[in-house]
């Protein structure tokens, strides 16, 4: 009898988190599952951990491949799926024990092509739902599908019918960045019976790359994905209705891809990107009110040759230091003014220590930025 759910996990050098992930999968309350683990050329102890679990649980199937990236690994796993439904999890995250059972029963009850679910992260609040309906009736309007496209792009937010994926040839891009984009767009544009379950069943860990590890190749990968996506939209007749959403997504992902670049890579990015910002693109950036001001200002500054590397680093500083600091401050305030009105206990004392460390790291980061020749100087505009 075929399994009810196929879970795909693609692994590359994540031994620090892999055991927690696998424990959450093998202990699912729904027993009839297939667990496909792709070892994408890991150099650490991840492969040995996979074998340890596979020796104990016959539901685990291991695929070994040379390092080819997440998109290729997921496509190889999709070809091996036997379950009625497919779910993809990342190896540094973990899932609720009843994820498979809950989503399977809900998908069956709604005859859904795809069920959209919520996830939270280990260091931020729950992501709120963006869908206005729990179940959409056919036929879906363009506005309905735009609403679906506004959901989380990542594959971990979708529980899909295997038959639906196979009949529509839905796969991932082979590029190493933004490989989820094409999968996301095809799921949202091809599904006829989407459903949404307002439950947090997935817990995502945010692992931040060190400063300066971004490369021009990463932007090329993102550009390649969106070139592939545009060709698909034009071929299938979707581009006219969704071109605005496409450009918004493209600009935001390209900016995000260069946010952690080294100064050398950023100079390559500027020289290669500036010629692409033609009059049509600039007019779109200036007139479209849906694009974020940060993204708009970034590309306009790039077009006018006044982009400072400081602007790129600032988004990382805001995300890594200021937002967590605000979170801790709110938590401390809540501890003082909440219903209990107790003196700050050890938990909040620890948070204050963490807040102090964050502020210290922020100060050190600013000092480094002022020394590294990236264009930031106190009281002056970048050249």
C-alpha positions, -999 to +999 in steps of 0.1 A: +000+000+000+015+034-010+023+058+018+000+087+024+027+113+026+062+116+012+085+139+032+116+152+014+146+165+033+177+177+014+209+178+035+242+197+032+264+201+062+238+205+089+249+180+115+243+205+143+205+206+136+198+174+117+190+152+147+162+175+159+148+176+124+148+138+119+133+132+154+104+154+145+098+135+112+102+099+123+079+105+153+050+117+133+016+105+145+008+095+110+028+063+104+022+057+067+049+081+055+079+078+031+109+098+042+134+107+014+167+122+026+190+135-001+226+139+010+239+167-013+276+160-009+278+168+028+314+171+041+305+169+078+289+141+098+254+145+083+257+114+061+266+092+092+236+106+111+213+098+082+226+062+081+220+059+119+184+068+115+179+047+084+192+017+102+165+021+128+136+032+105+129+014+072+107+043+060+139+064+054+154+063+020+188+079+014+199+094-020+235+103-023+247+128-049+276+152-055+269+187-043+245+202-070+224+225-049+190+223-033+169+225-065+186+195-081+184+175-048+147+182-044+139+173-080+158+140-076+137+133-045+104+142-062+111+116-088+112+089-061+080+100-042+053+074-038+029+092-014-005+107-021+009+140-009+043+156-008+059+178+018+093+193+018+112+202+050+145+219+055+171+199+076+179+227+101+142+231+110+116+209+127+079+201+124+050+194+148+044+157+155+010+159+140+018+179+108+014+150+084-018+137+100-034+172+103-026+182+067-034+149+052-069+147+067-076+184+059-064+180+023-086+149+018-116+166+034-113+195+010-100+176-021-072+201-022-044+204-047-024+222-022-028+232+015-010+264+026+001+264+062+017+287+086+052+286+101+071+305+127+108+310+133+129+302+163+136+340+169+105+359+156+067+359+160+043+337+141+038+347+105+002+358+101-020+344+074-023+364+042-052+345+026-088+357+029-104+323+025-098+289+040-109+272+008-111+287-026-138+276-050-131+271-087-126+289-110-101+311-093-099+347-104-066+366-112-070+384-079-074+351-061-042+338-076-024+371-068-034+365-032-019+330-033+013+344-048+016+367-018+020+337+005+054+324+017+075+315-014+093+287+004+082+251-003+078+244+034+046+264+034+028+240+010+014+205+013+008+194-023-010+165-040+016+143-057-008+138-086-011+176-090+026+181-090+033+154-116+005+162-139+017+198-142+054+190-143+061+212-112+097+211-102+124+234-088+150+255-107+185+241-108+199+274-098+214+277-063+195+308-052+157+315-053+151+279-066+117+279-048+103+307-070+093+287-100+078+259-078+059+286-059+045+303-090+035+271-108+017+258-077-002+291-073-011+294-110-019+258-118-039+248-087-076+246-090-085+237-054-062+255-029-069+255+008-054+272+038-051+259+074-045+286+100-022+265+121+016+268+128+030+233+121+065+242+110+093+258+129+120+275+109+155+283+121+171+314+107+208+307+100+226+339+089+257+338+067+287+358+078+291+393+065+308+395+031+300+360+020+276+371-008+289+368-043+280+382-078+273+345-087+244+346-063+228+375-081+234+357-114+215+327-100+185+349-089+185+366-124+186+332-140+157+319-120+136+350-130+146+347-166+133+311-165+102+322-147+095+350-172+098+326-201+073+303-185+048+331-178+050+343-214+047+309-229+016+300-208-001+334-213+002+345-176+026+374-180+001+401-189-020+395-158+009+389-134+038+411-148+036+436-119+038+408-093+067+393-113+088+425-113+081+432-077+093+398-067+124+400-091+136+434-077+131+424-041+150+391-045+179+406-064+183+432-037+182+406-010+208+385-029+233+413-028+226+424+008+255+404+022+281+410-005+318+417+000+329+451-013+346+434-043+315+414-053+294+445-048+315+465-073+310+437-099+273+438-091+270+475-097+289+474-130+268+445-143+235+456-130+235+493-139+231+487-177+200+466-171+182+495-155+167+509-186+140+536-188+112+511-187+126+496-154+133+530-139+098+542-147+083+511-131+104+517-100+093+553-097+056+548-104+047+515-087+036+521-052+036+485-042+073+481-043+090+487-010+107+521-005+139+503+005+140+483-028+130+513-049+156+536-033+183+510-036+179+505-074+174+542-081+206+550-062+223+523-082+210+537-114+224+572-104+257+557-093+253+569-057+248+535-040+269+531-009+278+497+003+266+510+037+230+509+024+234+472+016+248+464+050+222+484+068+194+460+060+215+432+076+222+453+107+185+461+110+176+425+107+203+410+128+206+436+156+180+463+158+149+441+153+160+415+179+169+443+203+134+457+199+119+423+205+139+419+238+130+453+250+093+446+244+096+413+262+112+430+292+085+457+293+058+431+291+075+413+321+073+445+342+038+457+332+020+425+326-007+410+348+018+394+372+037+426+378+066+407+393+101+419+396+122+410+365+130+373+370+160+354+358+146+350+323+144+387+317+178+393+333+192+369+307+173+388+280+189+421+292+223+405+290+215+393+254+203+428+246+236+443+258+255+419+237+234+428+206+241+465+211+278+458+215+278+438+183+260+466+165+285+491+177+314+469+165+297+464+132+294+501+126+330+507+135+340+480+110+319+495+083+335+529+088+369+513+084+364+489+055+362+514+027+327+506+016+317+543+011+302+551+045+316+582+062+301+600+091+283+632+080+291+627+043+273+611+013+289+581-003+308+588-035 
